[in-house]
Amino acid sequence: MKTIEESVVTAMDGSDKELFPYLPYILQDLWEIGADPGVIIKLISKHFANCADLKVLDLGCGKGAVSVRVAKNLGCSCYGVDAIPEFIVFAQQKAIEFKVGHLCTFETCDIREKVKDLTRYDIVILGAIGPVFGDYFTTLSTLSKCINENGIFIIDDGYINDNSDYSHPLMFKKSSIIKQIDKAGMKLVENDIMDREDIIDSDDYIFDNLKKRCYELIEKYPDKQNLFLDYIKKQEIENDVLENKVIGTTMVIKKK
């Protein structure tokens, strides 16, 4: 099993776990660093009538943008967990700023361990966190006890078109994902495709800020120049993947 540092860096499209302690600095200008809160709010509203009664589990919550906005807009009770302490502190501050501190709880922990003790959630969100738990079958099987019988998973990810020759070590073809979901005793009930122009706009904004902070770190730590330049390059490659080679999507999955 990967260390939590390796898993977090992979989720952030990096390749060297040495980057882990620098991520709060690199991403300091960004709040929404994963899934689109607006899309998730829309999907929750579509699949549930009385949102104020819902319990939401936000795994790999980052800086809490999804949980805080879901709580603010829908009145849901949200519990977000992430491995980066600075992100959790930021999320707690945002919850207070948005006046949803009574609805949002955030904790620093390894989500792979924490989920062993979590049950009875109406919604489990995995917002662009990558294969922390493994493939779709392993992820859904592992997390199935966290969710109520009528609950849903909301997973922000990308998939490869079945007719594409492209391959990616962390992504699957759509048909493979559907088979894995079925094998886990679940079904895909909605597949909200991201607009490509929106992806490009978001990627550009994130990359500009990320690149600026990486160059600041190069000035401060010249001996680690290659670490930060490599991360910039990895971001350029992943942006090209997201914008041109895969389909960005937010999936709603539930038990059969």
Secondary structure by P-SEA (a helix, b strand, c coil): cccaaaaaaaaaccccccccccccccccccccccccaaaaaaaaaacccccccbbbbbcccccaaaaaaaaaccccbbbbbbccaaaaaaaaaaaaaacccccbbbbbccccccccccccccbbbbcccccccccaaaaaaaacccccccbbbbbbbccccccccccccccccaaaaaaaaaaacccccbbbbccaaaaaaaaaaaaaaaaaaaaaaaaacccaaaaaaaaaaaaaaaaaaaacccccbbbbbbcc
